[in-house]
């Protein structure tokens, strides 16, 4: 992995010195995966916003980044023999 920090999606930054290089909301140490995981677990925008001090816009940014990653992902299904 490159040792350079940078924005990988509007509002999402990667820096090898922050959270071991995981994508975080820009200006925070909050990993995108944490926000998406909390929502997937049934938490509301409001609960996540209060718990991590993030805005609805930042939560949508995390979801947008996750959606972009999934859109660029190719999944191959292998049938059992």
Secondary structure as GFF3:
##gff-version 3
##sequence-region A 1 81
A	DSSP	beta_strand	6	9	.	.	.	ID=ss1
A	DSSP	beta_strand	12	14	.	.	.	ID=ss2
A	DSSP	three_ten_helix	19	21	.	.	.	ID=ss3
A	DSSP	beta_strand	24	25	.	.	.	ID=ss4
A	DSSP	alpha_helix	32	40	.	.	.	ID=ss5
A	DSSP	alpha_helix	45	52	.	.	.	ID=ss6
A	DSSP	alpha_helix	56	71	.	.	.	ID=ss7
###
